Amino acid sequence: MNDLEKQLAFILEIDKLKAVYRQTTVKEDKNRSENSAEHSWHIALTAQLLQEYAEYSIDINRVVKMLLIHDIIEIDAGDLFAFAETKDHDLQALKEEKAAQRLFGLLPKQQYNEYKTLWFEFEAAETHDAQFAKSMDRILPLVQNMNNQGGSWVKHKVKQSQVLARNSYLQFIAPKLWEYVISQTDLAVSNGWLIKD
Amino acid sequence: MNDLEKQLAFILEIDKLKAVYRQTTVKEDKNRSENSAEHSWHIALTAQLLQEYAEYSIDINRVVKMLLIHDIIEIDAGDLFAFAETKDHDLQALKEEKAAQRLFGLLPKQQYNEYKTLWFEFEAAETHDAQFAKSMDRILPLVQNMNNQGGSWVKHKVKQSQVLARNSYLQFIAPKLWEYVISQTDLAVSNGWLIKD
């Protein structure tokens, strides 16, 4: 295959992300489950819109690129609920690495290296770009659940401490958004949408 | 409302794009209709992947930004099928301008100006960035239809000349992709997926 054929094969393969469903629901569409492709769009835009709250210098274009590809591995590995058991998260990490090899491996070599490296950077969350990207990926479901009477939190009986732990990157990378998250989880507790602990 | 509240209001409002359905279908998800949010994700990544075929210098980050927002106006204006009548396209353009005012108007002033200007640039398609963005938005449904036994072309009895006219930006902005489009439409005609004229 020439490069264009490889790129088009990848473009068609990732169509499958539209069939990977998450725990969050789309309020405006009869509360059907959200899929990871539309989530990826939403989160890329969210990062652009909220970039001014980053406490450290970030390259927003790299952040957007990371977020556009961050869930592609779910085509093979599936979506794991954020508040699943630790052992499930460990198994998931292995599945995702294998998925990254296969899926990005459809691309020409240079793009394969670029995307795989970017995805590993996102997963490791050691750079400011990755930390900001990851924190956007975590604050958006909170915003959606708050707008949807607790949404997936209620269904899965989630605790306030779990949501705070999951959003704790914000404390460092975007303190103003961290304050917002704290106040929203307090409100969720008082509404009975999160369990106080 | 402060800026963060305005930004979050916009982020929640655009959730509605996940409920705007297009003519293209998602082959891997029982051929259900594709929505404009997941399409926006797909097209933003397609532009990044195919940027090397741009004949002129483009700023891929602006292209991606355009593509992430290009369909938001459909929340108010709906999606019009690409091969609808000209008078319907004229009416649609008016609806979309109004939609851009209302939707981007939810954002703080500076972001409102930035996004509205970017959307107008996309629509006008006079810059290389906008032409490349627009041509990506048009080549992707072709790739999807070719992978789906003609998809929406067959359903709506579309002619080869219509698909070529719709993809004609490529002739100028990405000649190698234009050649690909011609060969694919020839193949579609011989498969009975497009009408020869």
Interface residues (C-beta under 8 A of the other chain):
Chain A: D3 L4 Q7 L8 F10 I11 L12 I14 D15 K16 L17 K18 A19 V26 K27 E28 D29 E34 N35 A37 E38 S40 W41 H42 A44 L45 T46 Q48 L49 L50 E52 Y53 N61 V64 K65 L68 I69 L107 Q111 L140 V143 Q144 N147 K176 L177 Y180
Chain B: D3 L4 Q7 L8 F10 I11 L12 I14 D15 K16 L17 K18 A19 V26 K27 E28 D29 E34 N35 A37 E38 S40 W41 H42 A44 L45 T46 Q48 L49 L50 E52 Y53 N61 V64 K65 L68 I69 L107 Q111 L140 V143 Q144 N147 K176 L177 Y180
